[in-house]
Amino acid sequence: MRFDLSKPADPLLEPGAARCPGPSTRDIILRDPVRAPEPILEQSYRFLGDQDLAFSRYTSSAFHAAEIDRLWSSVWQWACREEHIPETGDYLVYDVGPYSALVVRDHAGRIRAFVNACPHRGMQFANAGAAGHGKQFLRCPFHGMSWHLDGRLREIPCRWDFPHVQDDTFGLTELATGTWGGFVFVNFDPHPEPLEDFLGALPRHFAQFAWPLEDRYVALHMHKILPGNWKMCLEGFLEAFHVLATHPEGLRTAGDANAQYDVFEPNVSRFVHTIGYPSPHLPKPLSAAELFAALGHDSASLPPGTTARARHAELMRERLGAQYGVDLGPVSDSQLLDSIEYFLFPNACFFPGISIPLIYRFRPLDVDHCIHEIMLLRPVPKDAPRPAPAPVIRLGIDDAYATVPAFAATGLAHVLDQDTDNFQRQRAGMKASRKPGQTLGNYQEVRIRHLHQRLDAYLARNGSAAPPPVAY
Ligand SMILES: [Fe+2]
């Protein structure tokens, strides 16, 4: 059976209630032989409004300045993985806009973060993006003043010239830190809300997936400049609506308009986008054998009575289990195959998937450019030491992700290149537009609207109280 996907929604439906005809993501996942954990089956969508979003939010320098001032100054954001600073004296610099944190492991094994500026003359202790190992103390390269790893003053050369300096008021400025899933978070606000409150549903959901993120290692880490405002680029990854036009070759083996979208207040949203099941947009349905062949297998080897998705999951479970040196037996078909993306406001995406184990982070460079980082987090092999985190591969604005062999080998690089190829034109079109804003789909683009509503809450707030959740 085919569905007419261009038909308007039933006018009697409430806004946001219409869905793509045909089997839903949940229908597909409920039929999987290896059942998905509860969080995947949860649904949490609410209509958040249908007004246009002004293009000036992406193009105005004043808006960008307000974000620097009111958002990046006071929101939780991940700085690095714990494994980036495993030993005492290991450090790493995390920057966003003008804010810079020196993240350090102290002598007690505790992770701390300090403002990366010397109290003497403001020199940075280390450059943006720098990392190092085994420091006994933190020394400013300008005049050699030094501090202990816990931030206490250690030494001032020519101390006779500083009778006005007291040791106990000349420590480094410490920033709030916290950890979740093996990620180290920092917040530049002196009085932030608790990280646990900020993370909301994220820890509860990920605790029910196999191979939680703390049991994974950084197998690949890329850093690329993108030609667009950080929100515009990020939003290209918050919906699967664009699969139809941007990744049309994927329609034989992946969903698109039938993806599921959820918002978990206050700061988390999610899509679940099934792989191994054809798009409802295909003009002609695929037989099970055709689908199995499209998934890269010998169509004659599909056992009778087995769906192509279920058999594909079995084969991927064996193949990836052998490749990673782990037992993927208990991993559900959905976690194994699907593109399951959790977004944590303002800038990070976490995929619990096994064949799609992506992490994204977006940071503004200026109003028109951002940094996009991608990590692949793979399960730590059984009975083996945790592999060292992969070093960062830096790509320029014109370098394709497909030029990174380890990423190309996953089959994901080409898809990411298709995504990022849109941005230069979208940025130009936003600036050229006479229509003042963009018009979003009520369901498929709800995560974009939610991001902007959270952003507005930060831009509007006074003091450090946590912005209230989006009001309905
Ligand atoms: Fe895409």
Residues whose N, C-alpha, C, O or C-beta is under 5 A from the ligand:
A	BS01	LIG	G236 V415 D419
